[in-house]
């Protein structure tokens, strides 16, 4: 690429005196980088030149383009910011300084020009994402340069090692592409996604690319045909429009294919692979154009979206519809004005086009309101990694848009609940929340909000605070990290003794669930990075650590089962099941029906006289009282297989109508089969449910028992053996 190409593109929207600044910046950068080469083998100046060209596509101002050309000069040529300030002015120097500070520690793993590799990559990524977002609040142009910088690095990623390529691509998919999306820069967003997709999943990337290429000519002919028909219809109605085919990028098609495959549909059924874009002069023409499309071809029910009346938070506006064109072929049509199209392609970057033209984009602050909110949130976060998690879950996930009773639109992560909404509005509203309404009807607090709903929070006047159940990930009360942080903060303020006692009680109950009698609490605390057992138990008490996390950690540590009796032989055999037997010859294995062990349990084998090895839990009543200890052999679960194991549970609950239905519903939601169930009514107005289920692993059983505990009226849940003995 030559500077003449950049100059020609910039000359279409910049005045001549600004082009002079641009040329001076290029000459300065070229001299500073003289003799330097990139790992791809090209002269280093190619990189800043390509970054500036990408920003010229966004029609950014001369200061931003100049800073893009100079952004690597301080670090790579040992030139001070004072020198840049003196030659190019304070605005350019400030932007170069902002980009330089972000580049000193690359986001995540070291990219090809990073100067400080190593260290905690996750923490480094989190800290620098925080810096980037704070820099955005001060001057968004710094992040435009950073996005363009990442875009060109992704285009030349082939020069790096496979490990670095994948690491950088993963970060691009998780951070940079979503950031471009939230800023509304569609042109960069889809290209970053496709480039990352290529390195993260090359097999599916080639599959989608081949599918698209194989039908390219056919699709182009079809789009030309329907475009001509539609253009003629618009002309008949006196509407001046511009009709063009809209490209669909590969990662988006792959996501659609995955979604449609789960519904038994094929690639040909994806209606928005074939798409047209219609550009008109004003808003009334948008609605007029959609009316013409619907009168010409039959609209697909439920496929019309009005983003003009209800713009997305990043400023995107358009009308989307889908029709069955020419009889049986699905076709998506997007209709928008020319100005809407420019904002759709370049997002908040378009703000600078109007600013430099002497106009002010009055909606600009609204479009980055989510960013201002985020900067406020990060002050409450305990550390950089929590902040990163909050950004990924609350900002970069798919969104749902709902309204307050006053008509204000709020965007939340997809799957958000009324509790998430309440904490988004105000911490105190969340703490006092006792119910919610969506579109005027009462909904449960674990209800997943839907686009367009008006949400109203019902509160109590008492200072009761949130429920601990809201922190239980298995119960689905909250989705966003922001709400979780606010709830945790409330519980942290409660009495130390209360949290300590509750944490101890929850841990003891969970240990019984998973059949572990004793555990070194200080050692366990250290695995969760707490100084001592008390601090750890308090964290469980106020919800910072869930008992499910504890059980998963304990189970993962038990890779080798404890041996009750040393093996009496030394021959290592093979096993014909998912249980491997050590210390004996090749024998078949059977699961003992007295204790029903499942993968994850500590197990031991008993050599029978004619049925091979029977596998028991190590705490099984029959094993503990076995007299012929020489028949016991060491066994392991071996390689995991998709097998089902019976597991019996005894539930004690207050008797009420609907109890059995609620229990059955929870089991069904976990996709677990019930082999048998007996219900016994007791004299003390309680009910005992004895249930045998089919499960795949101990972790699945633990998750089920945690969810069953959340059912109203449950007193206790225990796993039992076939002989009725409780575990633990």
C-alpha positions in Angstrom: 0.0 0.0 0.0 1.2 3.5 -0.8 0.5 6.8 1.0 -1.1 8.1 -2.2 -3.9 5.6 -1.6 -4.6 6.9 1.8 -4.4 10.5 0.6 -6.9 9.9 -2.2 -9.4 8.3 0.2 -9.0 11.1 2.8 -9.2 13.8 0.2 -12.9 12.8 -0.4 -13.9 14.3 3.0 -10.9 16.2 4.5 -10.0 19.8 3.4 -6.5 20.3 1.7 -4.8 21.8 4.8 -5.7 18.6 6.8 -4.1 16.5 4.0 -0.8 18.4 4.6 -0.9 17.4 8.3 -1.5 13.8 7.2 1.4 13.8 4.8 3.8 15.2 7.4 2.7 12.5 9.8 3.4 9.8 7.2 6.8 11.1 6.3 7.7 11.4 10.0 6.6 7.8 10.7 8.3 6.4 7.6 11.6 7.9 8.7 11.2 6.7 12.3 10.4 3.1 11.1 13.1 3.0 8.4 14.7 -0.4 8.2 12.2 -2.0 10.6 10.4 -5.2 9.4 7.3 -7.0 10.6 7.2 -10.8 11.2 5.2 -11.1 8.0 8.2 -9.8 6.1 6.8 -6.5 5.0 8.2 -3.1 6.0 6.9 -1.9 9.3 5.4 1.3 7.9 2.8 -0.9 6.2 1.2 -1.5 9.5 0.4 2.1 10.6 -0.5 2.9 7.0 -3.1 0.1 6.9 -4.4 1.2 10.3 -4.9 4.7 9.0 -6.5 3.4 5.8 -9.1 1.5 7.9 -9.9 4.7 9.9 -10.2 6.7 6.6 -12.9 4.2 5.6 -14.7 5.3 8.8 -14.1 8.9 7.6 -12.4 9.9 10.9 -10.7 13.3 11.4 -7.2 14.2 10.4 -5.9 14.1 14.0 -7.0 10.4 14.3 -5.5 9.4 11.0 -2.2 11.2 11.9 -2.1 9.5 15.3 -2.7 6.1 13.6 0.3 6.7 11.4 2.4 7.7 14.5 1.0 5.3 17.1 4.1 3.0 17.2 6.7 5.8 16.9 7.3 6.5 20.6 7.9 2.8 21.5 9.7 1.6 18.4 11.8 4.7 17.5 12.5 6.2 21.0 10.8 9.5 20.1 9.2 11.4 23.0 5.6 12.6 23.1 6.9 16.1 23.7 8.5 15.9 20.2 5.3 14.7 18.7 3.3 17.4 20.5 5.7 20.1 19.3 5.5 19.0 15.7 1.9 17.8 15.3 0.0 19.5 18.2 -1.6 18.5 21.5 -4.6 16.6 20.0 -2.5 14.2 18.0 0.0 13.8 20.9 -2.8 13.0 23.3 -4.2 10.3 21.0 -0.7 8.7 20.4 -0.2 8.8 24.2 -3.5 7.0 24.8 -2.7 4.3 22.2 0.8 3.9 23.5 -0.4 3.3 27.1 -2.8 0.6 25.9 -0.1 -1.1 23.8 2.6 -1.3 26.5 0.7 -4.3 28.0 -1.1 -6.0 25.1 -4.6 -7.2 25.9 -4.2 -10.8 26.8 -1.4 -12.9 25.2 1.5 -10.9 23.6 0.8 -9.9 20.1 3.6 -9.7 17.5 4.8 -6.2 18.6 4.2 -6.6 22.3 7.1 -5.7 24.5 6.2 -7.2 27.8 5.1 -10.8 27.3 4.6 -13.2 30.2 2.9 -12.8 33.5 -0.7 -13.4 34.3 -2.4 -13.2 30.9 -5.9 -13.2 32.3 -5.2 -10.5 34.8 -3.3 -8.5 32.2 -6.2 -8.7 29.8 -8.6 -7.6 32.5 -6.5 -4.7 33.7 -6.0 -3.4 30.2 -9.6 -3.8 29.2 -10.4 -1.6 32.1 -7.9 0.9 30.9 -9.3 0.8 27.4 -12.9 1.4 28.6 -11.7 4.3 30.8 -9.8 5.7 27.8 -13.0 5.4 25.7 -14.8 7.6 28.2 -12.2 10.3 27.7 -11.7 10.0 23.9 -13.3 7.3 21.8 -10.8 7.9 19.0 -8.2 6.0 21.0 -10.2 2.9 20.8 -11.0 3.4 17.1 -7.2 3.3 16.5 -6.9 0.3 18.7 -9.7 -1.6 16.8 -8.1 -0.7 13.5 -4.7 -1.8 14.9 -6.2 -5.2 15.9 -7.9 -5.5 12.5 -4.7 -5.3 10.6 -2.9 -7.6 13.0 -5.7 -10.2 12.4 -5.2 -9.9 8.7 -1.5 -10.7 9.1 -1.9 -13.3 11.8 -0.5 -16.1 9.6 3.1 -15.0 10.4 2.7 -16.0 14.1 2.9 -19.4 15.7 -0.4 -21.5 15.8 -0.6 -21.1 19.6 -0.4 -17.3 19.4 -2.8 -17.2 16.4 -5.5 -19.0 18.3 -4.9 -17.0 21.5 -5.2 -13.7 19.7 -8.2 -14.9 17.7 -10.0 -15.9 20.9 -9.4 -12.5 22.5 -10.6 -10.8 19.2 -13.8 -12.8 19.3 -14.4 -12.2 23.0 -13.4 -8.6 23.3 -12.7 -6.7 20.1 -15.5 -7.8 17.9 -18.2 -7.3 20.6 -16.7 -3.9 21.4 -17.0 -2.9 17.7 -20.6 -4.2 17.8 -21.4 -2.1 20.9 -19.9 0.9 19.3 -22.0 0.2 16.2 -19.1 -0.2 13.8 -20.6 -3.0 11.8 -18.0 -2.9 9.1 -15.2 -3.8 11.5 -17.3 -6.1 13.7 -18.1 -8.7 11.0 -14.6 -8.7 9.6 -13.1 -9.2 13.0 -15.5 -12.1 13.6 -14.7 -13.8 10.3 -11.0 -13.5 10.8 -11.2 -14.9 14.3 -13.5 -17.7 13.2 -10.9 -18.7 10.6 -8.3 -19.5 13.3 -10.6 -20.7 16.1 -12.5 -23.2 14.1 -10.8 -23.8 10.7 -12.8 -26.9 9.9 -16.2 -25.2 10.2 -14.8 -22.1 8.6 -13.9 -24.0 5.5 -17.2 -25.8 5.5 -19.2 -22.6 5.6 -16.9 -20.9 3.0 -17.4 -23.9 0.6 -21.2 -23.8 1.0 -21.3 -20.1 0.3 -18.9 -20.3 -2.7 -20.7 -23.3 -4.2 -23.9 -21.3 -4.5 -22.3 -17.9 -5.1 -23.2 -17.6 -8.8 -26.7 -18.9 -8.3 -27.3 -16.5 -5.4 -26.0 -13.5 -7.3 -28.2 -14.2 -10.3 -31.2 -14.6 -7.9 -30.5 -11.3 -6.1 -30.0 -9.4 -9.4 -33.4 -10.8 -10.6 -35.4 -9.8 -7.4 -33.5 -6.5 -7.2 -34.7 -5.6 -10.7 -38.3 -6.6 -9.9 -38.3 -4.6 -6.7 -36.6 -1.5 -8.3 -39.3 -1.5 -11.0 -42.1 -1.7 -8.4 -40.6 1.2 -6.4 -40.4 3.3 -9.6 -44.0 2.6 -10.4 -44.9 4.0 -7.0 -42.7 7.1 -7.5 -40.2 6.1 -4.8 -36.5 7.1 -5.3 -34.4 4.2 -3.8 -31.1 2.4 -4.1 -31.4 -1.4 -4.0 -28.3 -3.6 -3.4 -27.5 -7.1 -2.2 -26.4 -7.3 1.4 -23.5 -9.7 2.1 -23.8 -12.2 5.0 -20.5 -12.9 6.7 -19.3 -16.4 7.4 -19.4 -16.5 11.2 -23.0 -15.2 11.2 -24.0 -17.9 8.7 -22.3 -20.5 10.9 -24.2 -19.3 14.0 -27.5 -19.6 12.0 -26.6 -23.1 10.8 -26.0 -24.2 14.3 -29.3 -22.8 15.5 -31.2 -24.2 12.5 -29.5 -27.6 12.8 -31.1 -28.0 16.3 -34.5 -27.4 14.7 -33.8 -30.0 11.9 -33.4 -27.4 9.2 -30.8 -27.1 6.5 -28.5 -24.3 5.1 -31.1 -23.5 2.4 -33.7 -22.7 5.1 -31.7 -19.7 6.4 -33.8 -16.9 5.1 -31.3 -14.0 5.7 -28.5 -15.6 3.7 -30.3 -14.0 0.8 -30.8 -10.3 1.6 -31.4 -7.0 0.0 -30.7 -3.5 1.4 -33.0 -0.6 0.3 -31.7 3.0 0.9 -34.2 5.9 0.8 -34.2 9.6 1.5 -36.3 10.0 4.6 -38.2 8.0 7.3 -41.7 8.1 5.7 -40.1 6.5 2.6 -38.8 3.7 4.8 -42.3 2.7 5.8 -43.6 3.2 2.3 -40.9 1.0 0.9 -41.7 -1.9 3.3 -45.4 -1.6 2.4 -44.5 -2.0 -1.3 -42.3 -5.1 -0.4 -45.2 -6.7 1.5 -47.7 -6.0 -1.2 -45.4 -7.7 -3.7 -44.3 -10.8 -1.7 -45.9 -12.5 1.3 -44.2 -11.5 4.6 -42.9 -14.3 6.9 -44.9 -14.0 10.2 -42.8 -12.7 13.2 -39.9 -11.5 11.0 -40.6 -7.8 11.1 -38.5 -5.6 13.4 -38.8 -1.8 13.6 -35.5 -0.4 14.8 -36.5 3.1 13.6 -39.1 3.6 16.3 -37.0 1.6 18.7 -33.4 2.1 17.9 -30.7 -0.1 19.4 -28.6 1.4 22.2 -25.6 1.8 19.8 -27.7 4.1 17.6 -28.6 1.5 14.9 -31.9 2.2 13.0 -33.5 0.3 10.2 -36.6 -1.7 9.3 -36.1 -5.4 8.9 -38.6 -7.7 7.2 -38.5 -11.2 5.6 -40.7 -12.3 2.7 -41.3 -15.4 0.6 -40.1 -14.0 -2.8 -40.9 -15.6 -6.1 -43.2 -18.1 -4.4 -41.0 -20.2 -2.2 -37.6 -18.5 -1.6 -37.1 -16.7 1.8 -35.5 -13.2 1.4 -34.6 -10.6 4.0 -35.0 -7.0 3.2 -33.6 -4.1 5.2 -34.8 -0.6 4.6 -33.1 2.6 6.0 -32.2 6.2 5.1 -28.7 7.0 3.8 -27.8 8.7 7.1 -29.0 5.6 9.0 -26.9 3.4 6.7 -23.8 5.5 7.4 -24.4 5.2 11.2 -25.1 1.4 10.8 -21.8 0.9 9.1 -19.6 3.2 11.2 -21.5 3.5 14.4 -20.4 6.2 16.9 -17.4 6.8 14.6 -19.9 8.7 12.4 -20.1 11.3 15.2 -16.8 12.8 14.1 -18.0 13.2 10.6 -20.8 15.5 11.7 -18.6 17.2 14.3 -15.9 18.1 11.8 -18.6 19.3 9.4 -19.8 21.8 12.0 -22.8 19.7 13.1 -23.3 18.1 16.5 -24.8 14.6 16.8 -27.3 15.2 19.6 -27.9 11.5 20.1 -24.2 10.8 20.6 -24.3 10.7 24.5 -27.3 8.4 24.4 -25.4 6.0 22.2 -22.5 5.6 24.6 -24.7 5.7 27.7 -23.9 2.1 28.3 -20.2 3.0 28.5 -20.7 5.8 31.0 -22.7 3.3 33.1 -19.9 0.8 32.9 -17.3 3.2 34.1 -19.5 3.8 37.2 -19.9 0.1 37.8 -16.1 -0.7 37.6 -15.6 1.5 40.7 -17.6 -1.1 42.7 -15.7 -4.1 41.4 -13.3 -5.9 43.7 -10.6 -6.4 41.1 -9.7 -6.4 37.4 -10.8 -9.9 36.8 -14.2 -9.3 38.2 -14.5 -6.3 36.0 -13.6 -8.4 32.9 -16.2 -11.0 33.8 -18.8 -8.2 34.3 -18.0 -6.8 30.8 -18.2 -10.2 29.1 -21.5 -11.1 30.7 -23.3 -7.7 31.0 -22.0 -5.8 28.0 -20.7 -8.1 25.3 -23.4 -10.8 25.5 -26.5 -10.8 23.3 -28.9 -8.1 24.5 -32.5 -7.8 25.4 -34.2 -4.4 25.4 -37.0 -3.6 27.9 -38.7 -0.5 29.1 -39.2 1.1 32.6 -42.8 2.2 33.5 -41.7 5.7 32.5 -40.8 4.5 29.0 -37.0 4.6 29.3 -35.3 1.8 27.4 -32.8 -0.4 29.2 -30.5 -3.0 27.6 -29.6 -6.1 29.6 -27.7 -9.3 28.8 -30.0 -11.9 27.1 -31.6 -14.1 29.7 -31.7 -11.3 32.3 -34.4 -11.5 35.0 -36.5 -8.9 36.9 -33.8 -8.9 39.6 -31.1 -8.0 37.1 -33.4 -5.2 35.9 -34.0 -3.9 39.4 -30.2 -3.7 40.2 -29.6 -2.1 36.8 -32.0 0.7 37.8 -30.8 1.2 41.4 -29.1 -0.9 44.1 -31.8 -0.2 46.7 -34.5 -1.2 44.2 -32.9 -4.6 43.9 -32.4 -5.0 47.6 -36.1 -4.3 48.3 -37.4 -6.4 45.3 -40.2 -8.9 46.3 -42.0 -9.3 42.9 -42.2 -8.1 39.3 -44.6 -7.4 36.5 -44.0 -7.6 32.8 -46.5 -5.9 30.6 -48.8 -5.6 33.6 -48.9 -9.3 34.6 -47.1 -10.8 37.6 -44.1 -12.9 36.6 -41.7 -15.0 38.8 -38.4 -13.5 39.8 -36.5 -16.0 37.7 -38.5 -15.0 34.6 -36.3 -14.3 31.5 -37.3 -10.8 30.2 -38.2 -10.5 26.5 -37.6 -7.7 24.1 -40.1 -4.8 24.3 -41.6 -5.7 27.7 -42.5 -3.0 30.2 -41.0 -4.1 33.5 -42.2 -2.9 36.9 -40.6 -3.9 40.2 -42.7 -4.6 43.3 -40.8 -3.6 46.5 -41.2 -3.9 50.2 -41.0 -0.9 52.6 -39.0 -3.0 55.1 -35.3 -3.1 54.9 -35.2 -6.9 54.3 -32.4 -7.2 51.8 -32.0 -9.7 49.0 -32.5 -13.5 49.3 -29.5 -15.8 49.4 -31.3 -18.0 46.9 -30.7 -15.3 44.3 -27.0 -16.3 44.4 -27.7 -19.9 43.6 -26.6 -20.3 40.0 -28.8 -23.4 39.6 -32.0 -21.5 40.5 -31.6 -18.9 37.7 -32.6 -15.8 39.6 -29.8 -13.6 38.2 -27.9 -13.4 35.0 -25.7 -10.4 35.2 -22.4 -10.1 37.1 -23.5 -6.6 38.1 -26.5 -7.9 40.1 -24.3 -10.6 41.7 -21.8 -8.0 42.9 -24.5 -5.9 44.4 -26.1 -8.8 46.2 -22.7 -10.0 47.5 -22.0 -6.5 48.8 -25.2 -6.6 50.8 -24.4 -9.9 52.5 -20.9 -8.9 53.2 -22.3 -6.1 55.5 -24.1 -8.7 57.6 -22.8 -10.0 60.9 -19.6 -12.1 60.6 -20.9 -14.8 63.0 -24.1 -15.2 60.9 -22.1 -15.7 57.7 -19.7 -18.0 59.4 -22.4 -20.3 60.8 -24.4 -20.3 57.6 -21.2 -21.2 55.6 -20.4 -24.0 58.0 -23.9 -25.4 57.7 -24.0 -25.2 53.9 -20.6 -26.9 53.6 -21.5 -29.7 56.0 -24.8 -30.3 54.1 -22.9 -30.4 50.7 -20.3 -32.8 52.0 -23.1 -35.2 53.0 -24.6 -34.8 49.5 -21.5 -36.0 47.8 -20.6 -38.6 50.4 -17.4 -37.1 51.9 -17.2 -37.4 55.6 -14.2 -35.2 56.4 -12.2 -32.5 54.6 -9.2 -30.3 55.4 -10.9 -27.0 55.5 -7.8 -24.9 55.7 -6.3 -26.7 52.6 -9.7 -26.3 50.8 -9.7 -22.6 51.7 -6.3 -22.1 50.1 -7.4 -23.8 46.9 -10.1 -21.0 46.7 -7.4 -18.4 47.5 -8.7 -17.6 51.0 -6.3 -17.2 53.9 -8.0 -19.5 56.4 -11.0 -21.7 56.9 -13.1 -19.0 58.6 -12.7 -16.5 55.7 -13.6 -19.3 53.4 -16.7 -20.3 55.4 -17.8 -16.7 55.5 -17.5 -16.5 51.7 -19.8 -19.5 51.4 -22.1 -17.9 54.0 -22.6 -14.6 52.0 -22.5 -16.3 48.6 -19.2 -15.4 47.1 -18.4 -19.2 46.8 -21.2 -21.6 46.0 -21.4 -25.1 47.5 -21.6 -26.4 44.0 -18.2 -24.9 43.2 -16.9 -26.6 46.4 -18.2 -30.0 45.4 -16.9 -29.7 41.9 -13.4 -28.8 43.3 -13.5 -31.7 45.7 -14.6 -34.2 43.0 -12.0 -33.0 40.6 -9.3 -33.6 43.2 -10.3 -37.2 43.6 -8.8 -38.5 40.4 -7.5 -41.7 42.1 -9.8 -43.5 44.6 -8.6 -44.2 48.1 -7.7 -47.9 48.5 -9.3 -49.6 51.5 -7.1 -52.7 51.3 -3.8 -52.9 49.3 -4.1 -55.2 46.2 -3.0 -58.8 46.8 -1.7 -59.3 43.3 0.4 -57.3 40.9 -0.8 -58.2 37.5 -2.4 -55.2 35.7 -5.4 -56.4 33.6 -7.7 -54.9 31.1 -11.3 -54.2 31.8 -14.3 -54.5 29.4 -16.3 -51.8 31.0 -15.9 -48.1 32.0 -14.4 -49.4 35.3 -10.8 -50.5 35.2 -9.7 -53.2 37.6 -6.1 -53.3 39.0 -4.5 -56.2 40.8 -6.3 -59.0 39.1 -6.8 -60.7 35.7 -9.2 -59.5 33.0 -12.6 -59.7 34.7 -16.1 -58.4 33.9 -17.4 -55.7 36.2 -20.8 -55.1 37.6 -22.3 -52.2 39.6 -23.4 -53.2 43.1 -27.1 -52.7 43.6 -26.7 -52.2 47.4 -25.0 -48.8 47.1 -25.3 -47.9 43.4 -21.9 -46.1 42.9 -21.8 -43.5 40.1 -18.7 -41.9 38.4 -17.1 -39.6 40.9 -17.7 -41.8 43.9 -14.7 -43.4 45.7 -15.1 -47.1 44.7 -13.6 -50.5 45.5 -14.0 -53.9 43.8 -15.1 -57.2 45.3 -14.1 -60.4 43.4 -17.1 -62.7 43.3 -17.0 -66.4 42.7 -18.8 -66.4 39.3 -19.8 -62.8 38.3 -16.4 -61.1 38.0 -15.8 -58.0 40.0 -18.7 -56.1 41.7 -18.0 -52.4 42.1 -19.1 -50.8 45.4 -18.8 -47.4 47.0 -16.0 -47.5 49.6 -18.4 -46.4 52.3 -20.9 -49.2 51.4 -22.3 -51.0 54.5 -21.5 -54.4 52.9 -17.8 -53.5 52.2 -17.2 -52.0 55.6 -18.4 -55.3 57.2 -16.8 -57.6 54.7 -14.8 -60.4 56.4 -12.9 -61.8 53.4 -10.7 -58.7 52.9 -8.5 -60.5 50.4 -11.3 -60.4 47.8 -11.2 -56.6 47.8 -9.3 -55.1 44.8 -8.4 -51.5 43.8 -10.6 -50.2 40.9 -10.9 -46.9 39.0 -13.6 -45.4 36.8 -11.2 -45.5 33.9 -12.2 -43.7 30.7 -15.6 -42.0 30.9 -18.4 -43.4 28.8 -22.0 -42.2 28.1 -23.5 -44.7 30.5 -26.4 -44.3 33.0 -26.3 -45.3 36.6 -29.1 -45.7 39.2 -29.0 -43.2 42.1 -31.5 -43.2 44.9 -32.6 -40.0 46.7 -34.7 -39.6 49.8 -36.6 -36.3 50.2 -38.2 -35.1 53.4 -40.7 -32.2 52.8 -43.7 -30.5 54.3 -46.8 -32.1 52.8 -48.6 -29.9 50.3 -50.5 -30.0 47.0 -48.2 -30.0 44.0 -45.1 -31.2 45.8 -44.6 -34.3 43.6 -45.3 -32.3 40.5 -42.7 -29.7 41.4 -40.1 -32.4 42.1 -40.8 -34.2 38.8 -40.6 -31.0 36.9 -37.1 -30.2 38.3 -35.9 -33.7 37.5 -37.3 -33.5 33.9 -35.6 -30.0 33.4 -32.3 -31.6 34.2 -33.0 -34.3 31.5 -32.9 -37.1 34.1 -35.1 -40.1 34.1 -37.0 -41.4 37.1 -37.0 -45.2 37.4 -39.3 -45.3 40.5 -40.9 -43.1 43.1 -42.7 -43.9 46.3 -44.5 -41.3 48.4 -45.2 -41.8 52.1 -47.3 -39.4 54.2 -46.1 -39.1 57.8 -48.0 -38.3 61.0 -46.2 -35.0 61.5 -47.6 -33.5 58.3 -44.4 -34.2 56.3 -44.0 -36.4 53.3 -41.1 -38.7 52.4 -40.3 -39.2 48.7 -38.1 -42.1 47.9 -36.9 -41.8 44.3 -34.5 -43.7 42.0 -33.1 -41.8 39.1 -30.7 -42.6 36.1 -27.7 -40.2 36.0 -24.4 -39.9 34.2 -22.1 -38.7 37.0 -21.9 -37.6 40.6 -21.7 -33.9 39.4 -25.0 -34.3 37.7 -26.5 -35.8 40.8 -25.1 -33.0 43.0 -26.6 -30.4 40.6 -30.0 -32.1 40.8 -30.0 -32.2 44.6 -29.0 -28.5 44.7 -32.0 -27.6 42.5 -34.4 -29.8 44.4 -33.4 -28.0 47.6 -34.8 -24.8 46.1 -38.4 -26.2 46.0 -40.8 -24.7 48.5 -41.3 -26.9 51.6 -38.2 -29.1 51.2 -36.7 -30.0 54.6 -33.8 -32.3 53.6 -32.4 -34.3 50.7 -30.1 -37.3 51.1 -28.7 -39.9 48.8 -29.3 -43.4 50.0 -28.2 -46.9 49.1 -30.5 -49.7 48.1 -30.6 -50.9 51.7 -31.9 -47.5 52.8 -28.7 -46.3 54.4 -27.9 -42.6 54.0 -24.6 -41.5 52.5 -22.2 -39.5 54.7 
